[in-house]
Amino acid sequence: MSPYTTEQPSRAEVDALPGLTVVEFGANWCGICKAAQPVIEEALRDAQHLRHLKVEDASGRPLGRSFKVKLWPTLVFMRDGLEVGRVVRPDSAAAIRREMEQAAAKP
């Protein structure tokens, strides 16, 4: 289980990423985030086509604010720089996979 990184890309850098990306917002000390990690890891285990960024979020962090993140963990699915889906506080791998499949299918 990799930690959330304090090094944050800018919103412009995230928007410029080609292909499918999931930006996971949370905090290393967050109990709900820790509890969700097995579900998130299970859902993303076989998704080699998906770039996964784990970004530490907090009040005043510009990337999380630009996505209007309010609860952790939040997974924002992007395709070629556009948000195409979101899962907030996932409780099942199936919910994440469903959103990931929809993101991949969108033109």
N, C-alpha and C positions, 0 to 999 in steps of 0.2 A: 504494500500500500504506500504509494508515494505521497509526500506531504503537499499541501497547497504552497505554491511559491509566492514569495513576497515580490519577486521581480515581475513586473507587469508590462506587457506590451501596451502600446497606445491603442486607442480605439481605431485609429487610421490603420495601424499595422494589422489588427484583427480583421478589419473590413477588407483588407487587401489579400487575405489568405485565399488561395484557390481551392476548389473542391469542398469536401465536407469537413467541418470542424465542429467539435463540441467544446464550449467553454464552460467549465465547472467552477462555480463560485462557492466558497465556503471558508471555514477557518479551522486551523489545526486543533484548536482548543474546544471546538463546538461538538458537543455530545451527539447531536442529531446528525451532523456530518460524519462523525466516526461510525455511527450505527448504520448509515446508508452506504458506506464504502463497499461492503461485500456485495450488495445488490448492484451498485454501479459497476464494480469490477466484473461481475458475472455478465452483465449486459454488454459491456464493451470488449470483453475478452477476445472475441473473434472478429472484431471490427478493424482490421488492418487498414481499410480504406478511409478510416476516420481519424483525423488529427484530434488529439485530446489535450486541452490546456487546463491545468488545475491552478486557479488563481485565488490567492487569499483575498478576501473581501473584508471591508470594515467601513465604518463611517468615514467619509472623506476620500475614499479610494475612487479615483475617477472612472476606471473601467467599469466597475460594478454599478456606479451611479449612471453611467451612460446607457446601461442595459436596464435601468430601473429595478435592480435586484433588491428585494425586500426580505426574503426568507432564504435560509441556507439548508441544505445545498440547493442551488439552482443550476440546472444544466440548460444552456442555450445552444441549440443546434443551428449551425449556419451553413449555407451553401454559397460559395463564391462571394462571401462578404455580406450576405443578406440573412437576417434571422428567418428561419423557416419552421422553427418549433421550439418548445420549451417544456421542461419538466421541473416542477418545484417540489422539493422534499419527496423524492421517489420512494415508494414502498415496495416496488417489485421490479425485477429485471424486465418483465414483460412490458411494463409501461414505458421503460426507457427504450427497449427494442422497437416497440410500436412507433414511437416518435422518431427514432433513428431511421426506420424503414420509410416513413412518410417523408422525412427530409431528403433521403436518397432518391425518392421517386419524383419529387417536385422538379419541374423544368428549370 
